[in-house]
Amino acid sequence: MQSSARVERRKPRDRGELRGLMGRVAVSIRACSRGLNDPVDSYLHVGSGVVRLVVDAEGLRRQVAAARDRRGLEKLVESLASTLQLDYAQFALVGGKLAIPGSSVKGNVRSRIELSFREKDGVVRSCLIRSTDHPLTPPERGREGWRHFRVWQETLAFDRGKPCDFTSEEGEMAGVCLVCDIFGTSGLLGLVEFSDFVGEDVSPVRVDLPTGEKLLAAPPGSAFRGWLSFRNLEAWELGLLLFGMGVRDSRRGRPVLLGKSKYRVQGKNVFGVVRYVVESLRLSPLSQELQAGGVAVKPGGGVDGDALDRVASGLVSLARSELGDELLDIDEVARLEQLEARV
């Protein structure tokens, strides 16, 4: 396999005009559960970035009061250093409810789409927004990132160079790749927007991992709901977004990976295996008509239920037809299970 490929870049479409498909897709994200006919029971953790310490407040007050001089305070600090413990890592919250931030969902869908593009004749249609300046090489088994590389090895084994950057004159001249045109990049507003996905009656549980990590996690079966808005897209591009959610033959996507510890060794507590489910699709009155899967959706109209299965699978089929063998279809959960079976 060659070591590098040229990213195909073009002038982005005009953000100041309205054309093509415009609307909103309601989506749920559910932690997989065998009770809901999923292959595994999976917990989910999306961090808030808040780190809490476990402190005996009353005992600390007594020790501070007893420290009469500088040496006493130094001893107190030494004592605290050996007794402080990290509390369970907090789950992200929105309005007091567990939630998956829209930025996390957007990054998850975008990354899966980027990693699904392989080169053809030395050209690839997507950069990697978080890229390196050198070709990637397989990390040794057991090293950080080795599972991620082996799951996506066909599309990580060649260098795509620097990611798109539209902030300079040079960047404007070069243009942007397909994925950056849709999702946005430095200096360029995206054509899609993801809301926060808020949990519905989700009660977190405490999970202690073998690594020593302590997480507040959403238990198997937990559901989070939100939406994706889009504008100025073609039908196959909307299908590419659904493809990035794991949607294939119906509005119910196949299991994919999301959140913290998704690549950890699968043992007693599986983490990060979720399903995206498309709940409904609505077009703006200013949108063009959508035709997919033998269903026509008029501007201002919408679709859900059984007809949505046909529309969702039809849109994904359009994306596959447009992109051909440039779009690699990798079942990341199945590949991870295969890796673990060899460990």
N, C-alpha and C positions, 0 to 999 in steps of 0.2 A: 504494500500500500504506500502511496506517495506521502511525503512528510508535510506537505502544505497545499493549500488551495486558495484561489483568489475569491474573495467575497464579492458577489454581484451587487453593485450599488447603483441606485438611480435617484433622480430628483424626486423628493417626496411629493405626494399629491397635495393640492392646494387646501390649506386648512380654512381658508376664508369662504369657501363655497360649500353648498350642500348638494350631494349627489349620491347615487347608489342607495344602499340599504342603511336605514337608521332605525334604531329601536332599542329594546331592552329584553334581556333574557333573565328570568327568575331561576335561581339555581340553589340547590341544597348540597351541603357537604356532610357526609355521614361517616363516622368511624365504623369500620366494618364489624359485623357481629354474626356469628354462626346462627343465632336465633332469627336473623333476617336473611338467611340463605347466602351468606358470604362465606368465603373459604376459611377465614380466621376471625378470632376475637381480637380486636386491636384497640389499644388506648391511643389517645391523641394529646400531644402537648405543643402549644404554640406560646412561646415565652413572652412575657410583658417587659422584660428587661429590668424588672425590679428584683433586687437581692435583699433579703431580710436575714437578720441575725437573731439567733435564739439567745436571750440574755435574761439572767435572773435579776430583774430590776431591783427588787427589795434587797437582795444580798449585795448588789453593787452599791446601793446607797449606804449600806452599813460599812462596807469596806472603804468607801470614799471618806466617810466621816471619821473612820479610824486612822486614816493616813494623815499623820500630823506634820510630816515634812516631805521634802523632795524625794528622799530615799524611799519613804513609804509609798509615794505615788508611783515610783519606778517599779517597785515590787508588785503594786496593783496592776500595772500595765502588763508585766510579765505573766502574772496570773491569768489575766483576761485572755492573753494570746493563746494560752493552752486550753481554755475552757469554752471560748466562743465557738458556736456551731452555726452553719448555714441552715436556714429554714427551708422548707420545701419551695422549689422554684415556682413562682406565681404564673398562672395562666393569664393571657391578655384579657382585659375587661373593656367593655363598652357599655356605659350606662349601668354599671354594676353587674352586668351579665357576662359570662364567658363568651369570648368572640375571637374569630380569626380575622386579623386586620386585612383590609382590602389589598394593601401593599403585599402582604404575604401570599394571598391568593393569586394576585397578578404575577408575582415572581414565580410562583409554582407553575402556573399555566405557561408562562413565557419560556421558562427554562426547558420545560418538556418539549415545546415546539422547536426551540433552537437545537436541542440535542437530537431531534428526530430528522434533521436535515443532513444528508451526506453529500459529498462532492460528486459531481458528474463532469467528466472531461476537464478536470482541474478547476472547476468553478463550484461554489456553494452559495445558496441564496440567503443564508443567515450568518451573521457574526455571532460570537458569544459575548453577551453584554458584560460578563465577568470573565475576562480572558487573561491569558498570559502572553508574554512576548516571544515565547519559545514553544516549539512543538511539545506536546504532552507525551510523557512516557508512562508505561504502567508502573504504579507503585508496587513495591513488594507486598506480598500477602501479609496482612497484619498491620501494615503502615496506614496512616491516615489517608482516607480517600480511595483505598484500593477497591472496595466494593463498588463505589460510584463509578470508577473508571471501567471496571469489568462489565457492569450493567450496560454502559453506554460506549463500549470500546470502539465500535465501528465509526462513531462520529466524534470521538475524542482523540483518535490516533493520528490526526493531521492538524497542522497549525492553521488557524484562520486569521492570524495577525491581530492587529488592534481592533477593538470594538468601534462601532460607528460613533462619531462625535460631530454634531452640527453647530458647534459654538464658534468655529473659526471659518475664515474664508476658504481655507483649504478643505475643511470638512464640507462646506456647502458645495464646493466644486465636485468633491468625490461623491456626494449624495449619501443615501442610506440604504441598508438592506431591507428586504421585505418585512422582516419581523420588527425592525426598528421603525419602519414607516407605520406599522399598525400599533405597536405598543409605545412608541416614543423613545427618545434617547436624549442625551445632553444637547440642549438647544432646540429640541423639537417636541411639541406636544403630541401625545398619542391620540389615536382615534377610538380607543376603548377606555372604559373606566370601570373599576370594580368597587362595589360598596364593601363595608365591613360585613362579615358573616356572623350573625349573632346567634348564640345557642338558645335552643328552646327547652326550658326546664332542665338544663344540664347541671348536675351537681358533681363537682370535681371530687376525685378520690386521691388519696396519697399513695404513691408508688415508689418503692425503694428499689433502685436498679443494682445489679451486681457490681457495677462500676463505682458505687458509692454515691451516685447522683440521687437526689430526692426531688420528685416532681409532683406537682398538682396536675392531674390529668383528667381529661374527659373519658368516661368509660365507654366500652363498646356499645354501639347503637346510638350514641349521641349525635344529634343533628344540629347543623348550623345553616341558617338561611340568609341569602343576600341576592345581589343581582349584578349583572354585567350590562352596561350600556355601550352602544356602538354607533358609529356614523361613517358615512362615505366608504362603506365596504362593498365588495362584490360577494355574491352568494358563496363562492368557494372559499373566500377568506373567512367568512363567518363559520363555515364548516371546519376550517383550520383551527379556529378558536375552540370549537367543540372537541376536535381531535385532541387538542392539548389538555382537555379535561378527562380524557379516557373514553369519550363517547365513540361508539362504533356502529352497532346495529340497532340501537334504540336510544331513547333519551336517558337511559340508565347506564352510566359509564362503568367500565370495568375497574377493578381495584387499582389504585395508583398510590404513590408515596407522597406524604406531606408532613411537615413539622419536624420537631426535634427527635433525634434517635431513630429516624426511619431506616437507617442503615445498620443499626446495632445488631449484634448476634441475636437471632430469634430464639428466645428461650421461654421462660415462664410468662413473661410479659411482652407481647408483641406491640410495637409502637408504629404509628404513622401510616397505617394502611386504611385508605378512605375510598369512598365512592362519590363522584360528582353525579348529581341527578338534575336534569333540566326539567323544571316545573312548568314553565310557560314561555312563550315568545310573543312579544307585541311589537308591531311596527309603528313608527311615527306617521302621522298624516302626511308628512313631507317626504316619506320614503318611497322608493320604487317598489313595485310589486315583487314579492318573493315567490319563486316556484321551486319546489324541491320535493322529491319523493312522491310525485304525483299530486301534491297539494299546492294550491295557490293561496297566498296570504295577501290580502289587499292592504294598501296604505291605511293606517289607522286601525287595522284589524289585528287579530291575534289567533293563536292556536295553542291547544293543550290536549290532554287526554291521549287517546290512541292515535289521533292524527299527528300529534307531536312526535311520536315514535318514527313515523314515516318521514316527517320533515327533518328531524335530527339526523337520521341515518342517510337521508338523501343529501343533506348538506355536506356530511363527511365524505360521501361518495364523490361529490363534485370536487372537493379538495384533493382527494386521491387521484382523480382523473386529471386534474390540472397539473399536479406535481409529479405524477408518475413514480418512477423508481428513485427520485430524489428524496422522497419522504419515507423514512424507515419506520416501520411499525414495531416498536419494542415493548414487550410486556415486562415492565420493570419488576413487578412483584414476583412473577414466575421466575425471572432470572435470579433475583435475590434468593429465592428459595433453593434454586439449583446450586448457587454458591455455598449456601449454608450446609447443604447436604454433603458437600465435599470437604468441609472444614473438619 
